[in-house]
């Protein structure tokens, strides 16, 4: 498995790659080796969750990405006898064309290859930026679309429908489960919530595409009508680089919050998923105001914990909610978001009903065990039924 970003980095794509690797490693006939870039610390080689992790790139030089991708390609060629297929996670931000050249390399090595696109819009962007992108995409045996927008982008890029596999992200529904009353009470005490507080939660990177300013303005509007509202912001921008239209924005968000006098708890980034779960267990609803997503781990985890969720009306979000979409709002519509928050905050019975449905939907559609079964079946098809 190739994942340019991986543990100890703890973003959505990295967490999903690690979760998938861990569960695939539990299959008796399967051995997983993860090849990643040496960008975020860790040893050059380590064993993690039952699989091996190899990190590539000269950390003494600035071009860790270039040397790392070169090292990954060399390993694939030199160790071709040690693996049967390649499962690659595509991260647009790091030398995207060089990443896509791995599919062509696999074809030359006669190794089946599967490419997972981790976010919407990226296929369209790379096809617009490079004349080589379509041909490189065509070299892969299979390409995974984690949402319907990505599926449409791949078709537009000329990828045959038979080469596209629709597989959403998964969630460990045993770990991310609804709390019993004692667990919820204890979790709220730990995070500093009073019994009468009504907590709205955001979990994610503090970058432009996550749309947090609209949440701050919507909270200000709802707070005028409802007593006891608290806003919990879990995440930071410490590992994010300046990018066009999606750079770090934490400092700007803090300025907005101070100007609005929002009662906000800035928790910071949490690498341990059990620490994040404590906030799901403490909150009364989750808000995901993103402008762009792939298949949000945060949304899946919150739903699996039985937490009501309010999301921006982008397809990647509303598709996950399915029939339980009782709270979605137009992009940048603070009044619309406040209108979604109010009925959840004023009725505990409504929150409970929505949360119960969220849990049921998550367990029936996104259980990681079922997702792994789909991947295993796809791998065997790629290997001719082996």
Wavefront OBJ file of the C-alpha trace (Angstrom):
o trace
v 0.000 0.000 0.000
v 1.280 3.463 -0.903
v 0.143 6.436 1.208
v 2.196 9.644 0.748
v 1.001 10.834 4.175
v 0.783 8.330 7.009
v 1.164 7.949 10.755
v 2.314 9.906 12.761
v 0.468 12.431 10.591
v -3.196 12.188 11.623
v -5.396 13.784 8.959
v -8.453 12.112 7.467
v -6.727 10.325 4.576
v -3.913 9.155 6.850
v -6.299 7.841 9.513
v -8.358 6.008 6.889
v -5.253 4.441 5.306
v -4.095 3.247 8.716
v -7.524 1.874 9.624
v -7.734 -0.003 6.338
v -4.181 -1.360 6.664
v -4.868 -2.576 10.189
v -8.018 -4.445 9.181
v -6.525 -5.871 5.994
v -3.620 -7.200 8.068
v -6.126 -9.276 10.066
v -6.933 -11.375 6.987
v -4.951 -14.620 7.218
v -3.900 -14.698 3.575
v -2.898 -11.037 3.395
v 0.331 -9.232 4.276
v 0.396 -5.440 4.133
v 3.416 -3.184 3.657
v 2.838 0.585 3.650
v 5.216 2.797 1.653
v 5.087 6.451 2.673
v 7.087 9.678 2.640
v 9.373 10.483 5.567
v 7.721 13.853 6.226
v 6.318 13.655 9.737
v 8.873 11.772 11.830
v 8.947 8.106 12.710
v 11.603 5.525 11.919
v 12.562 4.562 8.383
v 11.016 1.174 9.126
v 8.581 0.131 11.825
v 5.835 -2.386 12.505
v 2.453 -0.886 13.321
v -0.943 -2.502 13.906
v 0.185 -5.790 12.354
v 1.746 -4.322 9.196
v 5.114 -2.975 8.126
v 5.677 0.738 7.407
v 8.599 1.903 5.232
v 9.327 5.640 5.028
v 11.188 7.082 2.054
v 12.956 10.393 1.447
v 16.223 12.033 2.437
v 15.263 13.936 5.588
v 18.548 15.891 5.459
v 17.417 17.604 2.246
v 14.555 19.920 1.357
v 13.325 17.676 -1.449
v 12.037 14.896 0.802
v 8.999 14.426 -1.436
v 11.032 14.081 -4.644
v 13.591 11.711 -3.125
v 10.839 9.853 -1.306
v 8.727 9.188 -4.397
v 11.874 8.161 -6.252
v 12.666 5.730 -3.425
v 9.145 4.289 -3.482
v 9.390 3.659 -7.221
v 12.796 2.015 -6.798
v 11.442 -0.254 -4.048
v 8.519 -1.315 -6.249
v 10.925 -2.262 -9.033
v 13.571 -3.923 -6.875
v 11.123 -5.809 -4.634
v 8.664 -6.854 -7.330
v 8.861 -10.449 -6.176
v 7.724 -9.589 -2.638
v 4.235 -8.249 -3.390
v 1.263 -9.170 -5.571
v -0.507 -5.855 -6.119
v -0.292 -2.153 -5.304
v -3.024 -0.171 -3.532
v -2.204 3.535 -3.812
v -3.811 6.465 -1.981
v -3.633 9.622 -4.088
v -2.878 12.888 -2.222
v -3.150 15.820 -4.618
v -0.846 18.174 -2.712
v 2.431 16.291 -3.253
v 3.764 16.014 -6.833
v 0.512 14.587 -8.244
v 1.851 13.627 -11.678
v 4.828 11.833 -10.135
v 2.403 9.936 -7.913
v 0.285 8.902 -10.896
v 3.369 7.605 -12.715
v 3.297 4.715 -10.236
v 0.369 3.201 -12.130
v 2.388 3.197 -15.337
v 5.329 1.641 -13.489
v 3.070 -1.104 -12.138
v 1.816 -1.820 -15.648
v 5.405 -2.210 -16.872
v 6.140 -4.496 -13.912
v 2.947 -6.443 -14.705
v 1.575 -5.774 -11.254
v -2.137 -5.006 -10.788
v -2.663 -1.544 -9.337
v -5.557 0.142 -7.539
v -5.700 3.912 -7.106
v -7.877 5.490 -4.411
v -8.838 9.121 -5.007
v -9.152 10.703 -1.561
v -10.950 13.973 -2.318
v -13.416 15.540 -4.743
v -12.271 17.933 -7.499
v -8.728 16.559 -7.624
v -9.207 14.458 -10.773
v -10.634 17.480 -12.581
v -7.809 19.715 -11.360
v -5.012 17.401 -12.422
v -6.581 16.684 -15.808
v -6.853 20.435 -16.414
v -3.231 20.982 -15.345
v -1.545 18.147 -17.236
v -2.023 16.567 -20.646
v -0.528 13.343 -19.270
v -3.053 12.825 -16.477
v -5.698 10.966 -18.483
v -3.218 8.469 -19.868
v -1.679 7.935 -16.438
v -5.098 7.295 -14.893
v -5.748 4.778 -17.638
v -2.727 2.712 -16.567
v -4.383 1.621 -13.300
v -6.225 -1.673 -13.126
v -8.923 -0.226 -10.850
v -9.669 3.218 -9.436
v -11.677 3.708 -6.257
v -14.195 6.549 -6.102
v -15.170 7.252 -2.504
v -18.083 9.461 -3.529
v -20.337 10.052 -6.533
v -18.658 13.323 -7.520
v -15.313 11.533 -7.899
v -17.044 8.802 -9.908
v -18.371 11.445 -12.311
v -14.961 13.118 -12.567
v -13.315 9.825 -13.484
v -15.870 9.137 -16.199
v -15.302 12.643 -17.589
v -11.551 11.933 -17.578
v -12.172 8.925 -19.807
v -11.772 6.161 -17.233
v -13.992 3.219 -18.295
v -16.866 2.590 -15.888
v -15.735 -1.033 -15.481
v -12.445 0.172 -14.009
v -14.144 2.321 -11.341
v -15.071 0.818 -7.979
v -17.385 2.720 -5.619
v -16.100 2.174 -2.086
v -16.745 4.741 0.669
v -14.510 5.144 3.667
v -15.207 2.938 6.655
v -15.531 3.379 10.401
v -14.862 1.013 13.287
v -18.395 0.870 14.652
v -17.278 -0.981 17.790
v -14.830 1.761 18.766
v -17.028 4.651 17.673
v -20.266 3.720 19.430
v -22.838 5.664 21.424
v -21.832 6.181 25.061
v -23.833 4.895 27.977
v -25.074 7.655 30.270
v -22.171 7.314 32.725
v -19.612 7.533 29.894
v -21.240 10.638 28.474
v -21.396 12.320 31.877
v -17.751 11.526 32.562
v -16.656 12.705 29.109
v -18.466 16.030 29.527
v -16.781 16.561 32.873
v -13.353 15.893 31.372
v -13.835 18.386 28.522
v -15.217 21.015 30.889
v -18.926 21.096 30.063
v -21.577 21.891 32.648
v -24.708 19.681 32.809
v -26.821 22.430 31.240
v -24.381 23.284 28.428
v -25.420 22.544 24.847
v -22.244 21.738 22.922
v -21.777 22.176 19.171
v -18.708 20.357 17.882
v -16.372 20.826 14.913
v -13.572 18.322 14.243
v -11.107 18.911 11.412
v -8.122 20.778 10.066
v -8.334 24.545 10.397
v -7.873 25.330 6.718
v -9.949 27.400 4.337
v -11.882 24.564 2.688
v -13.365 23.449 6.015
v -15.638 26.515 6.097
v -15.309 27.285 9.808
v -16.071 31.049 9.507
v -19.698 30.289 8.603
v -19.944 28.114 11.715
v -18.710 30.958 13.921
v -21.272 33.362 12.445
v -24.059 30.783 12.683
v -23.179 30.073 16.304
v -23.411 33.793 17.032
v -26.916 33.875 15.518
v -28.153 30.779 17.356
v -26.613 31.959 20.604
v -28.937 34.965 20.623
v -31.969 32.660 20.924
v -30.685 29.698 22.954
v -29.030 29.832 26.353
v -26.062 27.683 27.277
v -24.528 27.129 23.829
v -20.862 26.171 23.734
v -18.680 25.693 20.661
v -15.902 23.081 20.698
v -13.255 23.329 17.950
v -11.077 20.204 17.735
v -8.227 20.656 15.260
v -5.407 22.983 14.258
v -3.370 23.986 11.219
v 0.092 23.149 12.537
v 0.978 20.712 9.722
v -0.733 22.583 6.905
v 1.155 24.502 4.243
v -0.009 27.612 2.449
v -1.969 26.535 -0.639
v -4.102 28.501 -3.110
v -7.612 28.799 -1.619
v -6.861 26.301 1.160
v -4.185 27.602 3.491
v -4.030 27.600 7.303
v -6.633 29.924 8.850
v -6.543 29.320 12.608
v -5.284 32.829 13.417
v -8.040 34.362 11.279
v -10.684 32.199 12.950
v -9.590 33.293 16.403
v -9.925 36.947 15.327
v -13.481 36.305 14.074
v -14.418 34.474 17.275
v -13.131 37.306 19.458
v -14.982 39.915 17.401
v -18.231 37.945 17.716
v -17.568 37.172 21.394
v -18.211 33.493 20.688
v -17.898 31.153 23.678
v -15.428 28.855 21.949
v -13.125 26.189 23.335
v -10.079 25.812 21.051
v -9.041 22.248 21.840
v -6.228 21.881 19.302
v -5.315 18.848 17.243
v -5.782 15.395 18.757
v -3.817 12.489 17.295
v -5.418 9.824 19.511
v -8.832 8.813 18.159
v -9.972 7.907 21.677
v -9.431 11.533 22.666
v -11.520 12.602 19.684
v -14.223 10.098 20.647
v -14.518 11.797 24.041
v -15.671 14.939 22.239
v -18.202 13.025 20.126
v -19.555 11.584 23.371
v -19.694 15.036 24.988
v -21.310 17.038 22.201
v -24.971 17.573 21.374
v -24.419 17.911 17.636
v -21.608 17.969 15.080
v -21.334 20.624 12.377
v -19.319 19.989 9.206
v -19.422 23.187 7.094
v -16.829 22.061 4.507
v -16.584 23.479 1.003
v -14.941 20.271 -0.220
v -14.642 16.724 1.137
v -13.870 13.208 -0.011
v -15.657 10.955 2.459
v -15.366 12.572 5.873
v -13.999 10.365 8.663
v -15.276 12.906 11.161
v -18.817 12.595 9.842
v -18.666 8.780 9.831
v -17.277 8.633 13.369
v -19.811 11.111 14.731
v -22.721 9.258 13.101
v -21.418 5.954 14.443
v -21.339 7.485 17.941
v -25.018 8.418 17.573
v -24.352 12.157 17.311
v -26.752 14.330 15.260
v -24.890 15.918 12.333
v -25.443 19.152 10.427
v -23.524 19.480 7.151
v -22.964 21.781 4.207
v -24.863 20.848 1.060
v -22.037 19.303 -0.892
v -22.642 15.866 -2.326
v -19.800 14.227 -0.401
v -21.556 15.185 2.850
v -25.218 14.704 2.017
v -24.568 11.313 0.380
v -23.168 10.054 3.697
v -26.241 11.230 5.596
v -28.537 9.431 3.156
v -32.175 9.425 4.223
v -31.303 10.958 7.596
v -30.445 14.347 6.070
v -32.391 16.474 8.505
v -29.830 19.226 8.763
v -28.002 20.518 5.695
v -27.404 24.097 4.607
v -26.120 25.955 1.565
v -22.441 26.867 1.457
v -21.608 30.077 3.353
v -25.208 30.413 4.581
v -24.825 31.287 8.275
v -28.550 31.872 8.758
v -29.332 28.533 7.136
v -26.855 26.780 9.412
v -28.275 28.510 12.479
v -31.715 27.343 11.353
v -30.462 23.743 11.303
v -28.868 24.048 14.742
v -31.842 25.576 16.571
v -34.319 22.626 16.443
v -31.613 20.211 17.599
v -30.624 22.406 20.514
v -34.154 23.040 21.807
v -35.338 19.409 21.795
v -33.448 16.573 23.449
v -36.010 14.117 22.039
v -35.244 15.329 18.509
v -31.501 14.998 19.118
v -31.980 11.466 20.407
v -34.106 10.388 17.422
v -31.691 11.858 14.875
v -28.706 10.370 16.701
v -30.253 6.900 16.807
v -30.905 7.022 13.081
v -27.348 8.217 12.436
v -25.958 5.243 14.335
v -28.176 2.810 12.447
v -27.189 4.309 9.083
v -23.464 4.233 9.887
v -23.462 0.619 11.055
v -25.465 -0.592 8.045
v -23.507 1.284 5.357
v -19.975 2.112 6.579
v -18.820 -0.653 8.932
v -15.085 -1.094 8.249
v -15.515 -4.866 8.180
v -17.822 -4.598 5.186
v -15.513 -2.096 3.473
v -12.553 -4.454 3.901
v -14.620 -7.281 2.406
v -15.217 -5.163 -0.706
v -11.489 -4.447 -1.021
v -10.560 -8.083 -0.546
v -13.041 -9.103 -3.241
v -11.640 -6.411 -5.576
v -8.057 -7.536 -4.946
v -8.933 -11.134 -5.785
v -10.651 -10.026 -8.976
v -7.542 -8.037 -9.943
v -5.406 -11.134 -9.291
v -7.594 -13.379 -11.397
v -9.445 -15.015 -8.527
v -6.431 -15.969 -6.405
l 1 2 3 4 5 6 7 8 9 10 11 12 13 14 15 16 17 18 19 20 21 22 23 24 25 26 27 28 29 30 31 32 33 34 35 36 37 38 39 40 41 42 43 44 45 46 47 48 49 50 51 52 53 54 55 56 57 58 59 60 61 62 63 64 65 66 67 68 69 70 71 72 73 74 75 76 77 78 79 80 81 82 83 84 85 86 87 88 89 90 91 92 93 94 95 96 97 98 99 100 101 102 103 104 105 106 107 108 109 110 111 112 113 114 115 116 117 118 119 120 121 122 123 124 125 126 127 128 129 130 131 132 133 134 135 136 137 138 139 140 141 142 143 144 145 146 147 148 149 150 151 152 153 154 155 156 157 158 159 160 161 162 163 164 165 166 167 168 169 170 171 172 173 174 175 176 177 178 179 180 181 182 183 184 185 186 187 188 189 190 191 192 193 194 195 196 197 198 199 200 201 202 203 204 205 206 207 208 209 210 211 212 213 214 215 216 217 218 219 220 221 222 223 224 225 226 227 228 229 230 231 232 233 234 235 236 237 238 239 240 241 242 243 244 245 246 247 248 249 250 251 252 253 254 255 256 257 258 259 260 261 262 263 264 265 266 267 268 269 270 271 272 273 274 275 276 277 278 279 280 281 282 283 284 285 286 287 288 289 290 291 292 293 294 295 296 297 298 299 300 301 302 303 304 305 306 307 308 309 310 311 312 313 314 315 316 317 318 319 320 321 322 323 324 325 326 327 328 329 330 331 332 333 334 335 336 337 338 339 340 341 342 343 344 345 346 347 348 349 350 351 352 353 354 355 356 357 358 359 360 361 362 363 364 365 366 367 368 369 370 371 372 373 374 375 376 377 378 379 380 381 382 383 384 385 386
